[in-house]
């Protein structure tokens, strides 16, 4: 082997060792694979890539044997690393590099909690809801909206699948204990579940609540391919932008949306599902067509999406509450334009928690988020009051 080859292999050894040592501390946003470095947001991702050694061209299984257990999580951590080494032995160098960079880039940054922003946190003072729409944050981009004994769910996700399982293409399944704990906070009657993107826990929640699903064709197709979920086809309502649904007191307008890019690419960006079997791994839960929604009830209007790009802004339509995904640079870049169009009374940044951490570990900002910038942009826009919600702490949207 040439000296250049040795240097490359040694560099990869360092990446593997650091990535696996950091994994025990990983707390980061969900799914993607590393894309083309040239198409990345360089100002944001460059420090991560330089530290990772993006120029690595060859990786060997020997690299992975340097991963060591360095934290007190003991046997569970050791088993995770052992499983990782075994699976890495079965994938090629390109996939190996992508997975290692993913682990490294996400795990090398630790997020802050809400303690620094107590002035922005809102919640109801007591258990009795006031007049208006009651909003409860479920984590990630999940919400429950309640009004007059009725409830809507948006993007419920409680399992919080760990990063390593996603990066290695492991089989994904809902964590039933976490789903049950999350559902304990939900209203007894749920009229419908709206999906902007993402589905893992949705079939379970549907089967427990018997709620109607309002989602894109690709999302509905995935649910129909889960024969053991206990979901009736009659519960599934495939919608496209421009559609309007009226359910109980709710009027729901379906709007177009785009998905943020991660490392220059939309994660799992297949427009349609492939094959006829049930989804097994992260890539099987395709992104499909993202959606946004404008919800009207009791004289109040709520806009919600899970993120996007400046190429697709919300409609020129004033709202009382704007729930805007802020996980990645694309979403933050479109924030000023979105606020100008929506003119919200309240602004709730969403999809910015660290959703590989279990919900019971508490709120932590994801390492690819930038809430100080979000706060600064909101202050400069002078369009409504910026607020934050903690997990399962309801807040009632005040009427004008």
C-alpha positions, 0 to 999 in steps of 0.5 A: 500500500502507498503512503497516501493509502496509509494516510487515507486509511489512518484518517478514516480510522480517526473518523470511525473512532471519533464517530463511535465515541461520540455516538453515546452522546448523540442527540440530533435531528432525524433521517438522511444520508450524506449527499454531495459536498458541493451542493451543501450549505457550506457556511453551515456544514463546512466545520463538520466536514473538515473535522470529519475529513471529507476527502477520505476515499477508502475505508476498511473494516479495521477502522471500525475496530477502533470504536470504544465504549467511553460512557457509563451507559455500559452494556447497552452502549457496547451492544449498539456499537457491536451491532454497528460494526457488524452491519458496517462489515456488510456495506460498501465504502461509499455508504460507510463514509456517508454513515460515519459523516452522518454520525459525526456531524450530528453527534459532535454538537450538543444542543441547549434546552429551553432554560435560556428562553423562559421568557418565550415559553407559554402555557396555560396557568391551570388544567381548565382550558380557556376560550380558544384553540388549545395547542399542545406540543407533542415533540418533533413537528407533532401537535394536538389542537383542541376546540369545544371537545374536538381534537386534531393531531398533526404529525404525531411521533413518539418513538424517537428512533435512534440515529444509528438505526436510521444510518445503518438501514436497520428495520424500524418499528414503533416503540410501543411503550413510548407511543403509549406514554405519548398517547396518554396526553391526547384528548379522548376524541380525535377527529383527524390526523394531518400529516405534513410528512413522516409516518412511523407512529401514525398507523398505531395512533390511528388504530387506537383513536380510530381517527381519520387520516388526511395525508398525501397519496404516498403517505396513504399508500404506506398506511394501506401496506401495513395490514397488521396496523388495524387501520381501515381503508375508510380512515384514509383520505388522500389529499392534494394541495387545494383540497378542503376538508370539513370535519366537525368544527374544523375547516382544513385547507391543504396547501403545497409545501417543500421539504428542507434539504439536508447535506444538499438533498431531500432525505428519501426523496422518492415521490412515490412508494416502491413495491407492495410490501410493508415498509421496513427501513427508513428509506421505505418511509419515503418523503413523498409530497410534503403538505402544509395546512391552514386550519380554521376553527372558532374564528381562529386561523392556524398555519402549520408546516414542517419546514420548506425552502424559499421557493415555496412560501405560504399564501398571502393569508393572515393567521393567528398562529404560524407553526413553522418548521425550523430544523434546517438552513432552508427553513430559516432562509424562508422565515422572513418571507413566510412571516411577511405573507402570513402576518401572524399574531403568534409565531411558533418555531417547530421541528427544532427539538432533538428528536433522537432523544426520548421525550422523557429526557426533556427538550433539547434543540437539535444541533443543526438548528439555530434558534438565536438566528430564528429569534433575531429574524423574528425580532427584525420582521416585527410580525407577531409575538415569538413563543415556545412550547415545552412537551405536553404543556398546553397553551390556549391561543388567545382570541383577538 
